[in-house]
Amino acid sequence: MDAWVRFSAQSQARERLCRAAQYACSLLGHALQRHGASPELQKQIRQLEGHLSLGRKLLRLGNSADALESAKRAVHLSDVVLRFCITVSHLNRALYFACDNVLWAGKSGLAPHVDQEKWAQRSFRYYLFSLIMNLSRDAYEIRLLMEQESSAGSRRMKGSGGGGVPGGIELGGPGGPGTPGGGLPQLALKLRLRVLLLARVLRGHPPLLLDVVRNACDLFIPLDKLGLWRCGPGVVGLCGLVSSILSILTLICPWLRLKP
């Protein structure tokens, strides 16, 4: 209960709840349309989705300043790859929120002459760039962890006097890379070992796993909105709902949030 009280007191948490409800409405509207629901019910769901979207934009006023502050902190990271990916991601988020604020002003009637389509396309482009940087950062951290895990496994095998590779799978002997016809089985074995190593790393680092899944789900949203990969409202709604639930989970359980 204490965790829920702390969660509901955050403005960011309220925005995430609105986001989850918005994409749930999108998914529900798609399901109702496929099953031949009445036009009036479909219209009500679309109106509710629009109201939630406008409410989210109101809750995100001022988020550009937070994103810029996060970018300033990321500039001081020692790892050059993390510094670049996180800083560029936050800068793109700041521009995305700025465009979102302009859209809110247009939809609320404060700036009725705003070109909604143009500013929406701009905001989704910045959102897409931010997600690409996030996924690049995730890939980099996965690579580092896999190298550490592989080195630790090699040291354990040497310490125990074993000969093979981490995981106890032997690569030498007949069918090795030096024997005829051994290339393809060797490649398949190496690929299997990499997949097992990747699964072990992600299983051992839940914050990284959640961040990868969340960013991958979010990626479908700007790809669809920009027309780069048409997924349909059902896929967009499902991906948005999943990523929103994961974001809420990281707010309720801060240890699941990827750092820095």
C-alpha positions as CSV (number, residue, x, y, z in Angstrom):
1,M,0.0,0.0,0.0
2,D,2.9,2.4,0.8
3,A,4.4,1.8,-2.6
4,W,1.1,2.6,-4.3
5,V,0.7,5.8,-2.2
6,R,4.2,6.9,-3.3
7,F,3.4,6.0,-6.9
8,S,0.1,7.8,-7.1
9,A,1.6,11.0,-5.6
10,Q,3.9,11.4,-8.7
11,S,2.7,13.4,-11.7
12,Q,4.8,11.1,-13.9
13,A,2.8,8.1,-12.5
14,R,-0.5,9.8,-13.4
15,E,0.8,10.4,-16.9
16,R,1.7,6.7,-17.2
17,L,-1.7,5.6,-16.0
18,C,-3.3,7.9,-18.6
19,R,-1.0,6.5,-21.3
20,A,-2.0,2.9,-20.3
21,A,-5.7,3.8,-20.5
22,Q,-5.2,5.6,-23.8
23,Y,-3.6,2.6,-25.5
24,A,-6.1,0.3,-23.9
25,C,-8.8,2.3,-25.5
26,S,-6.9,2.1,-28.8
27,L,-6.7,-1.7,-28.5
28,L,-10.4,-2.0,-27.4
29,G,-11.5,0.2,-30.3
30,H,-9.7,-2.0,-32.8
31,A,-11.3,-5.1,-31.2
32,L,-14.8,-3.6,-31.3
33,Q,-14.3,-2.6,-34.9
34,R,-13.3,-6.1,-35.9
35,H,-16.2,-7.7,-34.1
36,G,-18.8,-5.3,-35.6
37,A,-19.7,-3.2,-32.6
38,S,-22.1,-0.4,-33.0
39,P,-20.7,2.9,-34.5
40,E,-21.9,4.8,-31.5
41,L,-19.8,2.7,-29.1
42,Q,-16.8,2.9,-31.4
43,K,-17.2,6.7,-31.4
44,Q,-17.3,6.9,-27.6
45,I,-14.1,4.8,-27.3
46,R,-12.4,7.1,-29.8
47,Q,-13.5,10.2,-27.9
48,L,-12.3,8.8,-24.6
49,E,-8.9,8.0,-26.2
50,G,-8.7,11.6,-27.5
51,H,-9.5,13.0,-24.1
52,L,-6.9,10.8,-22.5
53,S,-4.3,11.9,-25.1
54,L,-5.1,15.6,-24.4
55,G,-4.8,15.0,-20.6
56,R,-1.5,13.3,-21.0
57,K,-0.2,16.3,-23.0
58,L,-1.3,18.6,-20.2
59,L,0.6,16.4,-17.6
60,R,3.7,16.6,-19.7
61,L,4.0,20.4,-19.8
62,G,7.5,21.3,-18.6
63,N,9.0,17.8,-19.3
64,S,11.3,19.4,-21.8
65,A,13.2,21.1,-18.9
66,D,13.5,17.8,-17.0
67,A,14.9,16.1,-20.2
68,L,17.4,18.9,-20.6
69,E,18.5,18.5,-17.0
70,S,18.9,14.7,-17.5
71,A,21.0,15.4,-20.6
72,K,23.3,17.8,-18.6
73,R,23.8,15.0,-16.0
74,A,24.5,12.4,-18.7
75,V,27.3,14.6,-20.2
76,H,29.5,13.7,-17.1
77,L,29.3,9.9,-17.5
78,S,32.7,8.3,-17.8
79,D,31.8,5.8,-20.5
80,V,31.8,7.6,-23.9
81,V,29.3,5.3,-25.5
82,L,26.8,5.6,-22.7
83,R,27.4,9.3,-22.5
84,F,26.6,9.7,-26.2
85,C,23.6,7.5,-26.3
86,I,21.9,8.8,-23.1
87,T,22.7,12.5,-23.8
88,V,21.4,12.3,-27.4
89,S,18.3,10.4,-26.2
90,H,17.4,13.0,-23.6
91,L,18.0,15.9,-26.1
92,N,15.6,14.2,-28.5
93,R,13.1,13.7,-25.7
94,A,13.3,17.4,-24.9
95,L,12.5,18.3,-28.5
96,Y,9.7,15.7,-28.5
97,F,8.1,17.2,-25.4
98,A,8.4,20.7,-26.9
99,C,6.5,19.6,-30.0
100,D,4.0,17.8,-27.8
101,N,3.4,21.1,-25.9
102,V,2.8,22.9,-29.2
103,L,0.3,20.2,-30.1
104,W,-1.5,20.6,-26.8
105,A,-1.8,24.3,-27.3
106,G,-3.3,23.7,-30.7
107,K,-5.8,21.0,-29.6
108,S,-6.8,23.0,-26.5
109,G,-7.7,26.1,-28.6
110,L,-4.9,28.3,-27.3
111,A,-3.2,28.2,-30.7
112,P,-5.9,27.3,-33.2
113,H,-3.7,27.9,-36.2
114,V,-1.1,25.3,-35.4
115,D,-0.5,22.8,-38.1
116,Q,-1.4,19.6,-36.2
117,E,-0.1,17.2,-38.8
118,K,3.3,18.9,-39.2
119,W,4.0,19.1,-35.5
120,A,2.8,15.6,-34.9
121,Q,5.3,14.3,-37.5
122,R,8.1,16.3,-35.9
123,S,7.3,15.0,-32.5
124,F,7.2,11.4,-33.6
125,R,10.6,11.8,-35.5
126,Y,12.2,13.0,-32.3
127,Y,10.5,10.2,-30.4
128,L,11.9,7.7,-32.9
129,F,15.4,9.0,-32.6
130,S,15.2,8.9,-28.8
131,L,14.1,5.2,-28.9
132,I,16.9,4.3,-31.3
133,M,19.4,5.8,-28.9
134,N,17.8,3.9,-26.0
135,L,18.0,0.6,-27.9
136,S,21.6,1.3,-28.9
137,R,22.4,1.9,-25.2
138,D,20.7,-1.4,-24.3
139,A,22.6,-3.3,-27.0
140,Y,25.9,-1.8,-25.7
141,E,25.2,-2.8,-22.1
142,I,24.2,-6.3,-23.2
143,R,27.4,-6.7,-25.2
144,L,29.5,-5.6,-22.1
145,L,27.6,-8.0,-19.8
146,M,28.0,-10.9,-22.3
147,E,31.7,-10.3,-22.5
148,Q,32.0,-10.2,-18.7
149,E,29.9,-13.4,-18.4
150,S,32.0,-15.1,-21.1
151,S,35.3,-14.1,-19.4
152,A,34.0,-15.3,-16.0
153,G,32.9,-18.6,-17.5
154,S,36.3,-19.1,-19.1
155,R,38.1,-18.4,-15.8
156,R,35.8,-20.9,-14.0
157,M,36.6,-23.6,-16.6
158,K,40.3,-23.0,-16.4
159,G,40.2,-23.1,-12.6
160,S,38.3,-26.4,-12.6
161,G,40.8,-27.9,-15.1
162,G,38.1,-28.3,-17.8
163,G,38.7,-27.9,-21.5
164,G,35.5,-26.7,-23.4
165,V,33.7,-23.5,-23.3
166,P,31.5,-21.8,-20.7
167,G,28.4,-23.9,-20.1
168,G,30.2,-27.2,-20.4
169,I,29.8,-27.6,-24.2
170,E,32.9,-28.9,-26.0
171,L,33.9,-27.2,-29.2
172,G,36.9,-29.4,-30.1
173,G,37.2,-32.9,-31.5
174,P,35.6,-34.3,-34.7
175,G,33.5,-31.9,-36.6
176,G,35.6,-28.9,-35.5
177,P,36.4,-26.0,-37.7
178,G,39.5,-27.7,-39.1
179,T,37.7,-30.8,-40.3
180,P,35.8,-31.1,-43.6
181,G,32.1,-30.4,-43.3
182,G,32.6,-29.0,-39.7
183,G,31.9,-25.3,-40.6
184,L,28.1,-25.3,-40.4
185,P,27.7,-27.4,-37.2
186,Q,30.4,-25.2,-35.6
187,L,28.5,-22.0,-36.6
188,A,25.2,-23.4,-35.3
189,L,26.9,-24.4,-32.0
190,K,28.4,-20.9,-31.6
191,L,25.1,-19.3,-32.4
192,R,23.4,-21.5,-29.8
193,L,26.0,-20.6,-27.2
194,R,25.5,-16.9,-27.9
195,V,21.7,-17.2,-27.5
196,L,22.1,-19.1,-24.2
197,L,24.6,-16.5,-23.0
198,L,22.2,-13.7,-24.0
199,A,19.3,-15.4,-22.2
200,R,21.5,-15.8,-19.1
201,V,22.5,-12.1,-19.1
202,L,19.0,-10.8,-19.5
203,R,17.7,-13.2,-16.8
204,G,20.3,-12.0,-14.4
205,H,19.6,-8.3,-15.1
206,P,15.8,-7.6,-14.9
207,P,16.2,-3.8,-15.3
208,L,18.0,-4.3,-18.6
209,L,15.4,-6.9,-19.8
210,L,12.5,-4.6,-19.0
211,D,14.2,-1.6,-20.7
212,V,14.8,-3.6,-23.9
213,V,11.2,-4.9,-24.0
214,R,9.7,-1.4,-23.2
215,N,11.8,0.4,-25.9
216,A,11.1,-2.4,-28.4
217,C,7.4,-2.1,-27.8
218,D,7.5,1.7,-28.0
219,L,9.4,1.6,-31.3
220,F,6.3,0.4,-33.2
221,I,4.4,3.6,-32.3
222,P,6.5,6.2,-34.2
223,L,7.2,3.7,-37.0
224,D,3.5,3.4,-37.6
225,K,2.7,7.1,-37.1
226,L,5.5,8.1,-39.5
227,G,4.4,5.6,-42.1
228,L,7.7,3.7,-42.0
229,W,6.1,0.4,-41.0
230,R,2.3,0.2,-40.9
231,C,1.4,-2.0,-37.9
232,G,-2.3,-1.1,-37.5
233,P,-4.1,0.3,-34.4
234,G,-4.3,-3.1,-32.8
235,V,-0.5,-3.7,-32.7
236,V,0.1,0.0,-31.7
237,G,-2.5,-0.3,-28.9
238,L,-1.0,-3.6,-27.6
239,C,2.6,-2.4,-27.7
240,G,1.7,0.9,-26.1
241,L,-0.2,-0.8,-23.3
242,V,2.6,-3.3,-22.6
243,S,5.2,-0.5,-22.5
244,S,3.0,1.6,-20.3
245,I,2.5,-1.3,-17.8
246,L,6.3,-1.8,-17.7
247,S,6.9,1.9,-17.1
248,I,4.4,1.8,-14.2
249,L,6.2,-1.2,-12.8
250,T,9.5,0.7,-12.8
251,L,7.9,3.5,-10.9
252,I,6.4,1.2,-8.3
253,C,9.7,-0.8,-8.0
254,P,12.5,1.7,-8.5
255,W,15.1,-1.1,-8.5
256,L,13.8,-2.2,-11.8
257,R,14.7,1.1,-13.4
258,L,17.9,0.9,-15.6
259,K,20.7,3.1,-14.3
260,P,22.3,5.5,-15.1
